[in-house]
Amino acid sequence: MQMRSLLHIMMVIAFLVSTDLWADVRADPTGLWQTFDESGVLQSTVSVEIKSEKLFGYVVSLHQQAEENPVCEACEGVWRDKPVIGMEVINGLALKKAVWQKGTIFDPESGKFYRGSVWLEGETLFVRGHVGFLYQTRSWQRVPRPSASEHAVSGAQRMPENNPADSSAP
């Protein structure tokens, strides 16, 4: 009887460990994300990546801007008047139970840093900035990744029709 109980306990532990590992796999937010303002207008594209088990995000393009790469006028200190493209907007969040947390979120519009948390639900990345008990959450949409066949076709379309390397003439 004790052996059967021990076997059940081991099975439960194995299940819990495997589901925790699965949660880590499902919580992979790496890739390109489109950000939107509160009225749903596309604002920017952010590249999200994991480095040394921490989450980081960088602005790669801006939309709806008069300037191609405006500078951060609201920022203070070393960030003031720096180009927004390339700025780190997610800084060092660590994964805990499918939520990236205990790092900072930077808002180039306000020039302010916030405690942050990020989680993934389907193809939507929720990004939340906290100040005390107050918070604001934005939803970002994943930029569709091209399939292998789409990537091959788009690569073929970029190749010149008359490739001099294919010519046998000197």
N, C-alpha and C positions, 0 to 999 in steps of 0.2 A: 504494500500500500504506500509506503514512504517513497519507493522508487517511482511510482506512478505520479505522486504529487510533485516530486522533484522534476520529472519529465515535463509536467504541465507548466511548472514555474520557468523552466528553461525555454519552453516554447513561447511563453508570453514575453520573456526578456528578448528572445530573438526577434519576435514580431515588433516589439517596441523599438529596438535598435534599427531594424530594417526600415520602419516607417519614418524614423528620424532622418536616416540617410536619404530616403526618397524625398523628404521635405527639402533637403538641401539641393537636390537635383532640380526639383520643380521651381525653386526660388532663384533660378539663374536669369537675371535681368540684363545680361550683357547684350550689346547691340546698339542700334540707332533708335532713338525715340523722338517723336514729335511732341512739343509742348504747346499748350494752349492757354490763352488768358481766361478770365472768369466768364467771358461771353462766348467762348468756344472758338475764337479766332486763332489760327496757327501762328505761333510766335517764334519758335526756334527748333532746331534739331540738336539733340544732345547724344554724344557717344558715351555709353555706360560700359565700364570694364571692371574686372576684379584683378587687383594686384595684391599679392601677399595676403590673401583671404580678406581683403577690405574692398569696399565698393567705392568707385570714383566715377564722376561724370564730367564731361567737358563740352562746352558749346562748340559745335562744328559749323553751324550756319544760322543766320537770322532771317526771318521773313517779316514782311510788313514794315520794313525800316526804310527811312529816307536815305540813310547812308549805308554803304555796303558793310562796313565794320565799324560801328560807332564805338566811342570810348565810354567807359563807365564814369559818368559825371557825379553820380550819387555816392560812389565809393569813397572811402577814406584811406588815408595813409598810402602805402605802396600801391594799392589797387586803383587809386584815383587816376583818371585819364588813361587807363590801360585799355586796349581793345577788348571788347566783350567776347569775340570769337577766340576760343582757346582758354577762356576762363574756366576754372574748376568750380562747378556748381554743386557737386556731391563730393564730400570729402571724408573718406576713411570710415564708412559705416561697416559694422561687423554683423554677420548673420547669426541670428538667434531665433530658433523656432519659426523659420520661414519669413522673418522680418529683419531687414537690414536696419541697424540702429546704432546708437552711441557714437555718432559722428556729427558732422555739420552739413547744412544745406545753405548755399549762398544764393541770394537774389540780387542779380546785377541791377535790376530796376530800382530797388531801394538802397542797394549798397550794404545790406545787412546780412549777418550770419545768424542762423537759427539751429537749435538742436534739431536733428532730423531723424526720420524713419522712412523706409521705403519697402513696399511689398508688391508682389506680382499676383495678379488675378487674371488668368488667361493671357490675352495680348494687351492688357492694360497695366501700366506701372503706376502705383499710387505713391506720390511724393508728399510727405507731410513735414511742415516746419512748425516747431514748438517754441513758444515763449511762455514759461511758467505753465499754467493750466490752459492757456489759449493756444489754438493751433489752426492752421489752414492746410487743406489737402487739395492737391491738384492731381488730375489724372493725365498721364501721358500715354500715347498710342505708339505701339511698335511700328517702325518702318518695315514694311514687308521685305523679307529676305528673298532674293531671287533663287529659284530652284536651280539645280545643276544644269538642266537643259536650257533654261532661260539665260543663265550665265554663259553657256557655250555659244548660244545664238548671238547674244549681244557682243561677245568677244569676236565672233566671226564677222559681224557687221562693221566693226571698227577697223578691220584689216583692209589695206588698200587693194584695189583690183589688180594693179600691176606692181607686184612686189619685185624690186630690183634684185633682191637676194635669190629669187627663183630663176633669174635669167642666166643663160649659159654664156652670153656674150661678155667679153672682157671689158 
